[in-house]
């Protein structure tokens, strides 16, 4: 038998649609992986988890795979579940590049999932996690009537679909996806951050039982993992360089400067409560000697230097809350910068994001709108000024700056010119930066049994030390992942 063809351009796109892009090596592996799983009789084999960071081409890879298997007659339709409606547009655009018709599911007509006419055929149905959970029963009936035997179910950023192994129905999004797609031919989970902070598993992922310190745990294992260092070496994404602003935070009891005081170094603080207080104080905008202002001015100066070779480059600031974001925006505007401020309570947030993406502002200041799904290849500098220190949120924020603009690819050698991350020298953030490009196993551990309350009275606690002021220090520099020698020359 001849080897299967991977020339995805063989499919004829709709009139006016440009030729489909050539698949990358990992996308070719994905096609073959899904082909093997379709021929596997084990029902547990229909879950496939792909871990690949921003810029890897997860969306196109999933659609290319469906297109190839559809041409072979192994798949008929596909479902796309995504966690934000703003990401739906990216799926529609990617499907259009391949000549695939992706239709939004209309909750007003959930029973009609068949193509209306031969002149308007469609292959895919697009849903949000929230919409699927809200209309789960109606969708379940409609999908059962339409048939799922040759359907590929795709979960975008699948780690949002939490699943509690001990209580599967406790998580609405995960339960909805599981029940709606249990009869699908394949369930394909896509993620750039294959872990959660709440010790829950997630859908479309194999769980392997392991022993950890005498206890049973479950390791989530991707079926295909594309590490950032592979993408950097191939020139598909940019490397990252980190600039951590160090300093000292003065503490005192009750806010009185005349009382007991202590100075705490930002990067070397090991006590968790002190580390958290230090970070809260460090991101506050003070005078020119403050940590946050030094960090922000350093990020702004870096963007100006980057623009000497990349005039369209822009910067992103992740702020703590709306008031904090407004203060940052005001400081940048005072320096003459054009700024877009976006947050979830702003009805014009989508328009502001679009304005930044096309280059109508220098800086984007955001609280919660620029993590997963936000695509702006012009982004070259990120300033992280928030107290959120979970690994997933930090990695999601900094990897907004790794994407390559297609128009820049012919102008830059491989490895590409780096993007820059500015952040307070918080020990947790520094540790995340050292490992952002590495794939670490996600282990779901058994819950510890609650301990019985101990007897005895407790004395009244003393007033806690409060952070009073901060002083900027040296800048700590971290480079990106180590590249092979021939790429460094």
KELODREN-648285 format. One record per residue (C-alpha): residue number from 0; residue in three letters; z, x, y. Coordinates in pm, whole numbers, m for minus. Layout:
[NUM,"ALA",[Z,X,Y]];
...
END
This chain:
[0,"UNK",[0,0,0]];
[1,"UNK",[m86,130,344]];
[2,"UNK",[197,216,578]];
[3,"UNK",[287,m68,818]];
[4,"UNK",[127,m40,1160]];
[5,"UNK",[347,m2,1468]];
[6,"UNK",[63,m42,1716]];
[7,"UNK",[222,m332,1901]];
[8,"UNK",[m69,m345,2139]];
[9,"UNK",[m265,m510,1860]];
[10,"UNK",[m114,m841,1974]];
[11,"UNK",[m331,m1002,2237]];
[12,"UNK",[m128,m1086,2548]];
[13,"UNK",[m199,m1387,2764]];
[14,"UNK",[m471,m1349,3029]];
[15,"UNK",[m352,m1140,3320]];
[16,"UNK",[m62,m986,3124]];
[17,"UNK",[m70,m604,3115]];
[18,"UNK",[m87,m428,2777]];
[19,"UNK",[243,m406,2592]];
[20,"UNK",[428,m74,2624]];
[21,"UNK",[430,175,2340]];
[22,"UNK",[752,157,2137]];
[23,"UNK",[999,443,2151]];
[24,"UNK",[1106,615,1833]];
[25,"UNK",[1431,419,1794]];
[26,"UNK",[1243,93,1852]];
[27,"UNK",[1011,182,1562]];
[28,"UNK",[1321,238,1347]];
[29,"UNK",[1450,m104,1454]];
[30,"UNK",[1132,m277,1334]];
[31,"UNK",[1161,m110,994]];
[32,"UNK",[1535,m186,974]];
[33,"UNK",[1479,m557,1038]];
[34,"UNK",[1190,m563,791]];
[35,"UNK",[1417,m419,521]];
[36,"UNK",[1692,m668,601]];
[37,"UNK",[1453,m960,571]];
[38,"UNK",[1377,m851,217]];
[39,"UNK",[1742,m813,126]];
[40,"UNK",[1881,m1098,m89]];
[41,"UNK",[2245,m1040,15]];
[42,"UNK",[2339,m1315,268]];
[43,"UNK",[2575,m1071,443]];
[44,"UNK",[2278,m851,522]];
[45,"UNK",[2139,m1070,800]];
[46,"UNK",[2374,m925,1067]];
[47,"UNK",[2233,m621,1251]];
[48,"UNK",[2417,m443,1533]];
[49,"UNK",[2234,m211,1774]];
[50,"UNK",[2427,17,2007]];
[51,"UNK",[2215,162,2286]];
[52,"UNK",[2309,227,2646]];
[53,"UNK",[2140,106,2965]];
[54,"UNK",[1782,224,2997]];
[55,"UNK",[1732,253,2620]];
[56,"UNK",[1506,m52,2606]];
[57,"UNK",[1719,m292,2402]];
[58,"UNK",[1549,m603,2541]];
[59,"UNK",[1196,m478,2477]];
[60,"UNK",[1298,m335,2141]];
[61,"UNK",[1427,m671,2020]];
[62,"UNK",[1118,m856,2144]];
[63,"UNK",[879,m597,2001]];
[64,"UNK",[1051,m629,1665]];
[65,"UNK",[1012,m1006,1665]];
[66,"UNK",[648,m976,1769]];
[67,"UNK",[564,m738,1485]];
[68,"UNK",[748,m945,1221]];
[69,"UNK",[596,m1263,1362]];
[70,"UNK",[249,m1113,1320]];
[71,"UNK",[338,m1033,959]];
[72,"UNK",[440,m1396,903]];
[73,"UNK",[805,m1312,835]];
[74,"UNK",[951,m1474,1148]];
[75,"UNK",[842,m1788,1332]];
[76,"UNK",[1071,m1817,1635]];
[77,"UNK",[1357,m1639,1807]];
[78,"UNK",[1668,m1745,1998]];
[79,"UNK",[1813,m1536,2280]];
[80,"UNK",[2180,m1580,2375]];
[81,"UNK",[2301,m1401,2689]];
[82,"UNK",[2632,m1407,2874]];
[83,"UNK",[2497,m1452,3227]];
[84,"UNK",[2218,m1669,3361]];
[85,"UNK",[2116,m1380,3589]];
[86,"UNK",[2021,m1177,3280]];
[87,"UNK",[1794,m1456,3157]];
[88,"UNK",[1529,m1356,3411]];
[89,"UNK",[1510,m1007,3260]];
[90,"UNK",[1445,m1157,2918]];
[91,"UNK",[1172,m1384,3056]];
[92,"UNK",[1006,m1090,3232]];
[93,"UNK",[1020,m869,2921]];
[94,"UNK",[880,m1148,2704]];
[95,"UNK",[598,m1195,2954]];
[96,"UNK",[505,m826,2925]];
[97,"UNK",[449,m880,2553]];
[98,"UNK",[267,m1211,2590]];
[99,"UNK",[557,m1405,2434]];
[100,"UNK",[651,m1744,2574]];
[101,"UNK",[1028,m1774,2618]];
[102,"UNK",[1150,m2121,2704]];
[103,"UNK",[1483,m2212,2869]];
[104,"UNK",[1681,m2459,2665]];
[105,"UNK",[1728,m2788,2851]];
[106,"UNK",[2062,m2956,2768]];
[107,"UNK",[1915,m3287,2880]];
[108,"UNK",[1670,m3274,2590]];
[109,"UNK",[1858,m3083,2316]];
[110,"UNK",[1689,m3271,2035]];
[111,"UNK",[1337,m3150,2122]];
[112,"UNK",[1297,m2791,2005]];
[113,"UNK",[936,m2809,1887]];
[114,"UNK",[643,m2695,2104]];
[115,"UNK",[516,m2986,2315]];
[116,"UNK",[145,m2918,2275]];
[117,"UNK",[m82,m2665,2117]];
[118,"UNK",[m182,m2561,2469]];
[119,"UNK",[180,m2468,2553]];
[120,"UNK",[310,m2285,2245]];
[121,"UNK",[638,m2097,2269]];
[122,"UNK",[809,m1859,2035]];
[123,"UNK",[1154,m1817,2192]];
[124,"UNK",[1441,m2027,2321]];
[125,"UNK",[1679,m1890,2587]];
[126,"UNK",[2045,m1994,2607]];
[127,"UNK",[2364,m1874,2773]];
[128,"UNK",[2684,m1826,2575]];
[129,"UNK",[2862,m2082,2790]];
[130,"UNK",[2586,m2340,2752]];
[131,"UNK",[2570,m2290,2377]];
[132,"UNK",[2947,m2336,2344]];
[133,"UNK",[2949,m2643,2568]];
[134,"UNK",[2669,m2818,2377]];
[135,"UNK",[2737,m2665,2037]];
[136,"UNK",[2729,m2984,1829]];
[137,"UNK",[2405,m3115,1982]];
[138,"UNK",[2243,m2775,1946]];
[139,"UNK",[2362,m2740,1589]];
[140,"UNK",[2196,m3068,1493]];
[141,"UNK",[1873,m2984,1679]];
[142,"UNK",[1845,m2639,1522]];
[143,"UNK",[1913,m2777,1177]];
[144,"UNK",[1630,m3029,1221]];
[145,"UNK",[1393,m2760,1352]];
[146,"UNK",[1479,m2523,1067]];
[147,"UNK",[1630,m2173,1085]];
[148,"UNK",[1480,m2007,779]];
[149,"UNK",[1243,m1786,984]];
[150,"UNK",[1441,m1755,1307]];
[151,"UNK",[1567,m1432,1466]];
[152,"UNK",[1888,m1494,1665]];
[153,"UNK",[1948,m1229,1934]];
[154,"UNK",[2286,m1186,2103]];
[155,"UNK",[2261,m981,2424]];
[156,"UNK",[2574,m774,2503]];
[157,"UNK",[2719,m912,2183]];
[158,"UNK",[3066,m763,2239]];
[159,"UNK",[3130,m1067,2464]];
[160,"UNK",[3125,m1283,2151]];
[161,"UNK",[3479,m1214,2041]];
[162,"UNK",[3583,m1317,1691]];
[163,"UNK",[3940,m1332,1563]];
[164,"UNK",[3930,m1254,1188]];
[165,"UNK",[4259,m1442,1146]];
[166,"UNK",[4154,m1744,1355]];
[167,"UNK",[3770,m1765,1374]];
[168,"UNK",[3759,m2086,1584]];
[169,"UNK",[3989,m1954,1856]];
[170,"UNK",[3709,m1796,2060]];
[171,"UNK",[3463,m2056,2191]];
[172,"UNK",[3162,m1830,2254]];
[173,"UNK",[3193,m1641,1928]];
[174,"UNK",[3255,m1956,1727]];
[175,"UNK",[2953,m2127,1884]];
[176,"UNK",[2717,m1839,1812]];
[177,"UNK",[2842,m1800,1455]];
[178,"UNK",[2807,m2167,1369]];
[179,"UNK",[2468,m2210,1540]];
[180,"UNK",[2308,m1908,1374]];
[181,"UNK",[2467,m1899,1028]];
[182,"UNK",[2138,m2008,868]];
[183,"UNK",[1916,m1778,1076]];
[184,"UNK",[1701,m1527,891]];
[185,"UNK",[1848,m1243,1100]];
[186,"UNK",[2117,m1211,1365]];
[187,"UNK",[2058,m916,1596]];
[188,"UNK",[2344,m803,1820]];
[189,"UNK",[2265,m575,2116]];
[190,"UNK",[2534,m385,2305]];
[191,"UNK",[2577,m86,2530]];
[192,"UNK",[2957,m82,2484]];
[193,"UNK",[3039,m162,2119]];
[194,"UNK",[3412,m218,2168]];
[195,"UNK",[3659,m458,2327]];
[196,"UNK",[3994,m412,2497]];
[197,"UNK",[4165,m703,2315]];
[198,"UNK",[4143,m577,1955]];
[199,"UNK",[3903,m856,1855]];
[200,"UNK",[3591,m815,1643]];
[201,"UNK",[3259,m956,1761]];
[202,"UNK",[2961,m1139,1614]];
[203,"UNK",[2652,m997,1441]];
[204,"UNK",[2847,m687,1341]];
[205,"UNK",[2949,m554,1002]];
[206,"UNK",[3322,m493,955]];
[207,"UNK",[3417,m222,709]];
[208,"UNK",[3772,m227,577]];
[209,"UNK",[3958,102,626]];
[210,"UNK",[4311,232,583]];
[211,"UNK",[4480,352,900]];
[212,"UNK",[4835,487,879]];
[213,"UNK",[4905,273,575]];
[214,"UNK",[4773,m43,737]];
[215,"UNK",[4448,m230,674]];
[216,"UNK",[4204,m219,966]];
[217,"UNK",[3836,m302,1017]];
[218,"UNK",[3583,m61,1163]];
[219,"UNK",[3284,m203,1349]];
[220,"UNK",[2977,m6,1244]];
[221,"UNK",[2645,m25,1432]];
[222,"UNK",[2340,m31,1208]];
[223,"UNK",[2147,172,1463]];
[224,"UNK",[2309,380,1736]];
[225,"UNK",[2119,544,2021]];
[226,"UNK",[2349,782,2206]];
[227,"UNK",[2308,850,2578]];
[228,"UNK",[2256,1220,2506]];
[229,"UNK",[1950,1130,2296]];
[230,"UNK",[1808,924,2582]];
[231,"UNK",[1884,1201,2832]];
[232,"UNK",[1713,1462,2616]];
[233,"UNK",[1407,1237,2588]];
[234,"UNK",[1396,1180,2964]];
[235,"UNK",[1446,806,2926]];
[236,"UNK",[1762,802,3141]];
[237,"UNK",[1939,1023,3391]];
[238,"UNK",[2240,1244,3316]];
[239,"UNK",[2560,1178,3511]];
[240,"UNK",[2773,1422,3707]];
[241,"UNK",[3127,1329,3808]];
[242,"UNK",[3324,1411,4122]];
[243,"UNK",[3691,1315,4094]];
[244,"UNK",[3890,1322,4417]];
[245,"UNK",[4236,1459,4344]];
[246,"UNK",[4544,1439,4563]];
[247,"UNK",[4913,1360,4584]];
[248,"UNK",[5097,1031,4627]];
[249,"UNK",[5437,1014,4798]];
[250,"UNK",[5687,767,4652]];
[251,"UNK",[6014,630,4789]];
[252,"UNK",[6261,355,4702]];
[253,"UNK",[6243,33,4898]];
[254,"UNK",[5978,172,5129]];
[255,"UNK",[6230,374,5328]];
[256,"UNK",[6109,721,5411]];
[257,"UNK",[6461,841,5479]];
[258,"UNK",[6575,769,5124]];
[259,"UNK",[6490,921,4788]];
[260,"UNK",[6131,1044,4768]];
[261,"UNK",[5909,1213,4515]];
[262,"UNK",[5554,1344,4520]];
[263,"UNK",[5326,1264,4227]];
[264,"UNK",[4995,1446,4155]];
[265,"UNK",[4711,1203,4090]];
[266,"UNK",[4527,1391,3811]];
[267,"UNK",[4835,1525,3631]];
[268,"UNK",[5056,1214,3619]];
[269,"UNK",[5141,1126,3257]];
[270,"UNK",[5390,843,3317]];
[271,"UNK",[5193,519,3286]];
[272,"UNK",[5377,319,3552]];
[273,"UNK",[5347,608,3798]];
[274,"UNK",[4980,659,3710]];
[275,"UNK",[4906,292,3785]];
[276,"UNK",[5098,305,4116]];
[277,"UNK",[4918,624,4212]];
[278,"UNK",[4578,464,4156]];
[279,"UNK",[4668,152,4351]];
[280,"UNK",[4767,372,4645]];
[281,"UNK",[4473,610,4607]];
[282,"UNK",[4205,341,4650]];
[283,"UNK",[4354,214,4976]];
[284,"UNK",[4155,319,5279]];
[285,"UNK",[4375,530,5503]];
[286,"UNK",[4313,810,5748]];
[287,"UNK",[4074,1101,5704]];
[288,"UNK",[4323,1283,5479]];
[289,"UNK",[4347,991,5237]];
[290,"UNK",[4199,1002,4888]];
[291,"UNK",[3982,690,4913]];
[292,"UNK",[3826,779,5246]];
[293,"UNK",[3752,1137,5136]];
[294,"UNK",[3594,999,4821]];
[295,"UNK",[3381,750,5011]];
[296,"UNK",[3264,1007,5264]];
[297,"UNK",[3180,1248,4982]];
[298,"UNK",[2973,981,4806]];
[299,"UNK",[2792,899,5130]];
[300,"UNK",[2712,1267,5195]];
[301,"UNK",[2584,1301,4838]];
[302,"UNK",[2350,1005,4880]];
[303,"UNK",[2205,1162,5193]];
[304,"UNK",[2131,1482,4998]];
[305,"UNK",[1979,1289,4708]];
[306,"UNK",[1749,1109,4950]];
[307,"UNK",[1589,1436,5052]];
[308,"UNK",[1402,1425,4720]];
[309,"UNK",[1435,1055,4638]];
[310,"UNK",[1397,860,4966]];
[311,"UNK",[1444,519,4803]];
[312,"UNK",[1780,610,4643]];
[313,"UNK",[2078,380,4697]];
[314,"UNK",[2452,375,4633]];
[315,"UNK",[2701,135,4477]];
[316,"UNK",[3071,94,4555]];
[317,"UNK",[3294,m93,4309]];
[318,"UNK",[3581,m238,4514]];
[319,"UNK",[3915,m392,4414]];
[320,"UNK",[3889,m735,4581]];
[321,"UNK",[3702,m915,4857]];
[322,"UNK",[3923,m790,5141]];
[323,"UNK",[3894,m434,5010]];
[324,"UNK",[3516,m468,4979]];
[325,"UNK",[3486,m596,5336]];
[326,"UNK",[3683,m299,5465]];
[327,"UNK",[3457,m57,5276]];
[328,"UNK",[3146,m236,5400]];
[329,"UNK",[3272,m211,5758]];
[330,"UNK",[3330,163,5728]];
[331,"UNK",[2982,222,5589]];
[332,"UNK",[2824,7,5858]];
[333,"UNK",[3012,203,6124]];
[334,"UNK",[2833,512,5994]];
[335,"UNK",[2498,336,6045]];
[336,"UNK",[2433,237,5683]];
[337,"UNK",[2273,m90,5576]];
[338,"UNK",[2514,m263,5337]];
[339,"UNK",[2495,m561,5101]];
[340,"UNK",[2834,m709,5006]];
[341,"UNK",[2831,m921,4689]];
[342,"UNK",[3100,m1105,4498]];
[343,"UNK",[3117,m1403,4264]];
[344,"UNK",[3231,m1644,4538]];
[345,"UNK",[2927,m1572,4753]];
[346,"UNK",[2655,m1839,4708]];
[347,"UNK",[2395,m1585,4831]];
[348,"UNK",[2502,m1310,4587]];
[349,"UNK",[2179,m1329,4386]];
[350,"UNK",[1967,m1287,4699]];
[351,"UNK",[2177,m994,4816]];
[352,"UNK",[2144,m822,4479]];
[353,"UNK",[1768,m873,4490]];
[354,"UNK",[1755,m732,4844]];
[355,"UNK",[1930,m416,4729]];
[356,"UNK",[1705,m379,4427]];
[357,"UNK",[1393,m374,4644]];
[358,"UNK",[1541,m126,4892]];
[359,"UNK",[1648,m345,5183]];
[360,"UNK",[1990,m178,5207]];
[361,"UNK",[2144,164,5155]];
[362,"UNK",[2465,58,4982]];
[363,"UNK",[2574,m226,4758]];
[364,"UNK",[2947,m306,4771]];
[365,"UNK",[3064,m525,4485]];
[366,"UNK",[3373,m644,4302]];
[367,"UNK",[3251,m808,3984]];
[368,"UNK",[2874,m854,4005]];
[369,"UNK",[2727,m517,3908]];
[370,"UNK",[2824,m442,3551]];
[371,"UNK",[2615,m550,3252]];
[372,"UNK",[2268,m676,3318]];
[373,"UNK",[2233,m540,3670]];
[374,"UNK",[1919,m329,3684]];
[375,"UNK",[1849,m111,3989]];
[376,"UNK",[1672,216,3901]];
[377,"UNK",[1704,332,4265]];
[378,"UNK",[2082,357,4218]];
[379,"UNK",[2186,725,4225]];
[380,"UNK",[2548,731,4350]];
[381,"UNK",[2843,518,4235]];
[382,"UNK",[3186,517,4403]];
[383,"UNK",[3450,366,4174]];
[384,"UNK",[3733,233,4393]];
[385,"UNK",[3909,m26,4182]];
[386,"UNK",[4226,m45,3974]];
[387,"UNK",[4038,m168,3664]];
[388,"UNK",[4066,122,3419]];
[389,"UNK",[3947,m20,3088]];
[390,"UNK",[3691,204,2922]];
[391,"UNK",[3435,m74,2891]];
[392,"UNK",[3443,m166,3261]];
[393,"UNK",[3426,197,3373]];
[394,"UNK",[3138,285,3141]];
[395,"UNK",[2950,m31,3235]];
[396,"UNK",[2988,50,3605]];
[397,"UNK",[2883,416,3591]];
[398,"UNK",[2587,357,3362]];
[399,"UNK",[2425,139,3627]];
[400,"UNK",[2307,474,3766]];
[401,"UNK",[2131,612,3459]];
[402,"UNK",[1813,404,3469]];
[403,"UNK",[1483,571,3549]];
[404,"UNK",[1228,416,3782]];
[405,"UNK",[884,432,3619]];
[406,"UNK",[733,555,3944]];
[407,"UNK",[974,853,3946]];
[408,"UNK",[904,968,3590]];
[409,"UNK",[591,1174,3677]];
[410,"UNK",[778,1339,3966]];
[411,"UNK",[1080,1472,3776]];
[412,"UNK",[1110,1721,3492]];
[413,"UNK",[1316,1656,3179]];
[414,"UNK",[1613,1640,3187]];
[415,"UNK",[1588,1415,3490]];
[416,"UNK",[1771,1470,3816]];
[417,"UNK",[2132,1352,3775]];
[418,"UNK",[2309,1058,3928]];
[419,"UNK",[2660,1106,4068]];
[420,"UNK",[2986,924,4006]];
[421,"UNK",[3273,948,4258]];
[422,"UNK",[3617,824,4153]];
[423,"UNK",[3989,895,4208]];
[424,"UNK",[4120,1163,3972]];
[425,"UNK",[4300,911,3756]];
[426,"UNK",[4375,1063,3412]];
[427,"UNK",[4231,764,3226]];
[428,"UNK",[3907,765,3424]];
[429,"UNK",[3873,1140,3369]];
[430,"UNK",[3917,1095,2993]];
[431,"UNK",[3651,821,2989]];
[432,"UNK",[3412,1045,3180]];
[433,"UNK",[3448,1321,2920]];
[434,"UNK",[3343,1085,2640]];
[435,"UNK",[3111,833,2807]];
[436,"UNK",[2808,974,2624]];
[437,"UNK",[2973,976,2281]];
[438,"UNK",[2981,694,2028]];
[439,"UNK",[3336,639,1908]];
[440,"UNK",[3416,397,1624]];
[441,"UNK",[3574,69,1728]];
[442,"UNK",[3861,m20,1495]];
[443,"UNK",[4014,m368,1484]];
[444,"UNK",[4377,m322,1384]];
[445,"UNK",[4616,m567,1225]];
[446,"UNK",[4851,m734,1468]];
[447,"UNK",[5207,m600,1459]];
[448,"UNK",[5475,m849,1371]];
[449,"UNK",[5693,m951,1669]];
[450,"UNK",[6027,m773,1673]];
[451,"UNK",[6348,m968,1679]];
[452,"UNK",[6523,m954,2019]];
[453,"UNK",[6803,m702,2028]];
[454,"UNK",[7148,m803,2142]];
[455,"UNK",[7353,m661,2424]];
[456,"UNK",[7338,m706,2798]];
[457,"UNK",[7127,m509,3039]];
[458,"UNK",[7241,m357,3364]];
[459,"UNK",[7063,m448,3687]];
[460,"UNK",[6767,m214,3737]];
[461,"UNK",[6744,10,4038]];
[462,"UNK",[6476,m52,4297]];
[463,"UNK",[6146,97,4174]];
[464,"UNK",[5978,381,4351]];
[465,"UNK",[5696,255,4571]];
[466,"UNK",[5383,445,4667]];
[467,"UNK",[5410,520,5038]];
[468,"UNK",[5122,752,5125]];
[469,"UNK",[4857,974,4969]];
[470,"UNK",[4698,1306,5057]];
[471,"UNK",[4357,1418,4938]];
[472,"UNK",[4325,1743,4746]];
[473,"UNK",[4053,1926,4559]];
[474,"UNK",[3750,1763,4398]];
[475,"UNK",[3735,1791,4019]];
[476,"UNK",[3380,1825,3884]];
[477,"UNK",[3259,1716,3542]];
[478,"UNK",[2901,1753,3425]];
[479,"UNK",[2715,1529,3186]];
[480,"UNK",[2677,1583,2812]];
[481,"UNK",[2583,1929,2693]];
[482,"UNK",[2209,1952,2650]];
[483,"UNK",[2016,2174,2408]];
[484,"UNK",[1939,2520,2543]];
[485,"UNK",[1566,2469,2570]];
[486,"UNK",[1626,2170,2799]];
[487,"UNK",[1854,2370,3029]];
[488,"UNK",[1595,2637,3101]];
END
